[in-house]
Amino acid sequence: MKEQVDALLKAHLEVHGAPVDDAELAEGYGLLAQFVLNGGKRIRPLLCALGARGAGHTDERQALTAGAALECYHAGLLIHDDIMDSSELRRGRPTIHRALAHRGELFGQSAATLLGVQALAWADELLDAAGAQGQARALFHRMRAEVIAGQYLDIRAHRFEDPSIDRALTVIRYKTAKYTVERPLQIGGALAGAPPELMDSYAAFGLPLGEAFQLRDDILGVFGDPTQTGKPVIDDLREGKSTVLVAHAFAEATGPQRQLLRAWYGNPRLDDEHAAELRQVIVDTQALAHVEDMIERRVDTGLKELRACAMDEDARAALVFMADRLTHRNS
Amino acid sequence: MKEQVDALLKAHLEVHGAPVDDAELAEGYGLLAQFVLNGGKRIRPLLCALGARGAGHTDERQALTAGAALECYHAGLLIHDDIMDSSELRRGRPTIHRALAHRGELFGQSAATLLGVQALAWADELLDAAGAQGQARALFHRMRAEVIAGQYLDIRAHRFEDPSIDRALTVIRYKTAKYTVERPLQIGGALAGAPPELMDSYAAFGLPLGEAFQLRDDILGVFGDPTQTGKPVIDDLREGKSTVLVAHAFAEATGPQRQLLRAWYGNPRLDDEHAAELRQVIVDTQALAHVEDMIERRVDTGLKELRACAMDEDARAALVFMADRLTHRNS
């Protein structure tokens, strides 16, 4: 299915290039196309397609086109996110604002902001191409408001005070669990005319599995292998990303451990040596073990709901497989 | 009609508030609502409604709802634009990133970026609420790509070399003339099932009138009365906004005049004294007179097309009135 999504995106981008013939504009659009087409795991389109299949749809083209819309939307958000976080790399390549910084830092940021907005607009074009109506569109709108709110709470959170566990949980619910799992499943379901009970089941297992997915991501952001994840393993600590993992470390830290966290977590000058000390605190406070446990509990809850609901058996089997892959991955 | 647009926007925003109950998120959404509702002239919705009326539609609610979508889209772009330009004021009030800077500069920029993205998303919700289909949606998509390209060429333009007249004309065509006049008229026309000839006429007079509108805006940005325009009259010169007006001044400048332009135009340290000297150069090179002449020629061409085409007479009369207001205004 990943290949189909890539092909749909490629076909869309070929037809919807820059509306003005200009070499520098073409450079920007070229980078944007590369960013969208070099797009990682395609989790959202797969879940959208499985959401439709779960409700009995066998023709996946419509759901994958809506899934391609989700990918374009996500690309737009990531491009903006990278500007906000001053990230240098994304998926092992320079971020768009960095790739355009050879024309000036401010130019790179402004141009990347605009290219992100173009990616967001492509999402709506693809949603139209999918022929999405009524409930599917309403869910797409809802999903956007949720992810924006989740991101807003996230940027607020990581600039001011010691991270709070509750707040970090709210952030991952809106920024990831609903956005990456629950809503894509439901949008696929809505396209296939799923009954309300199945839509509720998509929420009942999508939310815990989505949370587990983000908790895994947070662990990988601190303890992952950069050759696998494609991004420097120091970034999350340096930017002070306020994760459930780190919030637990703060909550359980002794005096000296908390001092270390306050001094270096979110410090732009964080070096490898102090990053290693932060990791040790996260291990010693049992935060790592605690979050691994949270992941397992959420996977259990999610799988129980997934196995109990009335849905297409092929879709169920594929979702069980994905649940494991997403929550026990190393990249 | 302006009151109807405001009411439609207000009703939409009341229903589509922040999806998470949180005081700081509420602050951001409050600022965003204020920004959207305090939205200036509502030119695009008016043109959208007149585009529909021109094709014989008498019920304006649909076109005004699509017009409200255009306003939300525009709000999102302006919020991002203000970040890119580090603008302090918009319509006499602090820009959103400034209003949120009390929580930190970076927070203000990131939060405003997200709020801008939310405004862009509201546009799609309102377009759905208008029941826009087929051609109207395609034109909306086209319009977005055009304005993004126009902005991209604009930021490129004003950071590198002496401004070029040709490039400045391309920018105003895509960033303003199509975006603010031609496409809103056509979207209204498409909603009303306008025949292809009328859609062509909307382009034939929309484009020159839209260019004239922007040329007037550029003059007001340099020579306007801040108590009327709501923004400091030094900003455009200080940020080096690459207008047709300034491009003409560069093209006609003598040696010392060009030196002055190069030294102070786009210089962040521009003070009132040197701004006055720049204005004098723009007058002395005949750039001001030339652009006034360009405006009149475009208004003439536009009005000729507008008077010649087959359309509803009330809509035509309203458009003639607007053409004058938009191109001979002082705010």
Interface residues (C-beta under 8 A of the other chain):
Chain A: H16 A18 P19 V20 D22 E24 L25 G28 G76 L77 H80 I83 M84 R103 G104 L106 F107 Q109 S110 A111 T113 L114 L115 V117 Q118 L120 A121 D124 E125 D128 R137 H141 R142 R144 A145 E146 I148 A149 G150 Q151 Y152 L153 I155 R156 R159 F160 T170 Y174
Chain B: H16 A18 P19 V20 D22 E24 L25 G28 G76 L77 H80 I83 M84 R103 G104 L106 F107 Q109 S110 A111 T113 L114 L115 V117 Q118 L120 A121 D124 E125 D128 R137 H141 R142 R144 A145 E146 I148 A149 G150 Q151 Y152 L153 I155 R156 R159 F160 T170 Y174
